[in-house]
Amino acid sequence: MDTNKSLFKIIPVMFAFFVMGFVDLVGIATNHVKLDFRLSDTVSSFLPSMVFLWFFIFSIPTGLLMNKIGRRKTVLLSLIVTFLAMIVPLISYSLPIMLVSFALLGIGNTLMQVSLNPLITNIVSGHQLASTLTLGQFFKAIASFIAPIIASWAALEYGNWRLLYPVFAGISIIAIIYLFLTPIKEDMAEGKTSSFIKCLSLLANKVVVLLFIGILVHVGIDVGVNLTAPKILMERLNMNIEDAGYAISLYFVFRTIGCFSGAFILSYLSAKRFFILSVVIMLLGVLVLFFAENQIVIYVCIALLGIGNSNIFPMIFSQAMHMVPDKNNEVSGLMIMGIAGGAIFPVFMGVASDTVGSQAGAIAVITLCILYLVFLTTQIKGKDMN
C-alpha cells in the first residue's frame, strides 16, 4: 500500500480517535453539574450512567449496522452524534439538557468504539496495524486529559466551564468533514457480526463470566476515579472545582504512560505477573487514598491508580479471546458490552458516599472493584496474551 495514501487516510482516523476521547469529559462535567444544580452524590452518580448504559444496549446492534452501511459510514454517524452531544449544552443549560447531552455522547462513543478499530484494518495491515492502533489510543488519551484542563481554564478565565463544548464541537466538525472527504475502500462482505444470543451464550463458560465481570469492574474503577478524584481534593483540602479538576488530567496522563510502557513490560514479564503487578499497584494506591490528607500523597495515589488500571482491559480482553478462539466476534461483542460497568459502579459510589457522608464511601467501592481483580488473578494464564 502506498505510504502517502495510507497517511492521508490515517490522519482523519486519528481525528476520530481524538473525538473518541471526548467520552472522558463526563468526569469533569459531572462534577460541575453537581455543583451547579446542587445535586447529591447519589443523584449526580446517575449522570455517567447516561453515557455508559448505551454500551450494553447498542454495542451489538452497531455491529449489525456496520455490516449494512460499512465501517466508514458508521464512524461518520458516530462523529455526527458526538457533535450533537457537544452543541446541546450550548442551546440551553439545565439538568434535563445535560442528560440528553450525556446520552448522545454515550451513543456516539458506542458507535465509534465498535467501528473505528475495524476501519483501520482497511487502511493498514501487518506490523503497521498494532502501531497505528497504539497511535490512535494516544490521540484518544490526549482528549481525555485536556478536557479537565480546558474546562478549568474556561471557568477561571471566563466564568463558564461549558466553553469546553464549542471547542470540542469544532474539532468534531473537522473530523466529520475530513473523514467524509476521505475515500476508504471496504469489503462489505467481511465477516459476520454476532447476535445478542451468540454473545450471551458465552456466559455459559464460567471463566468468560469472570472475565466479563472483570471488564465491568475495570471500567467502574476508571469512571469512578474520574468522578471521585476532584471530590476528594475538594472535601479534604477545600480546593475549588477548577483546581481539583486537574486531578482527572493527572489520572489520564499516567494511564497513557502505563499504556505505552505496558507493551514493553509484557516483553519481559508474563501476562499473569504483569496483571498481578498492575493490581498490586492499584491496591496500594487506593488503600493509601483512604487516609491521605496531603495533596502530593493524593496525587501519587491517583497516579498509581492510573498506571495500574491502564493495561487491565487489553489483558482481560486478550485472555477472553484465547479462551474461546473460535468465537472471537462473540467475545469482542461481549467484552465491549462490559464497558457498561461505567454506568453501574458510579451509582454505588454515589450512594456509599452519601451514606457515610464522605468520599470514603466511593473509595470503598473502588477498593471492592480492585479486590475482585485480585481474585481474577487466579484466572489469568501465565502465557503472553498479545
Secondary structure, 3 states (H helix, E strand, C coil): CCHHHHHHHHHHHHHHHHHHHHHHHHHHHHHHHHHHCCCCHHHHCHHHHHHHHHHHHHHHHHHHHHHHHCHHHHHHHHHHHHHHHHHHHHHCCCHHHHHHHHHHHHHHHHHHHHHHHHHHCCCCCCHHHHHHHHHHHHHHHHHHHHHHHHHHHHHHHHCCHHHHHHHHHHHHHHHHHHHHCCCCCCCCCCCCCCCHHHHHHHHHCHHHHHHHHHHHHHHHHHHHHHHHHHHHHHHHHCCCHHHHCHHHHHHHHHHHHHHHHHHHHCCCCCHHHHHHHHHHHHHHHHHHHCCCCCHHHHHHHHHHHHHHHCCHHHHHHHHHHHHCHHHHHHHHHHHHHHHHHHHHHHHHHHHHHHHHCCCHHHHHHHHHHHHHHHHHCCCCCCCCCC
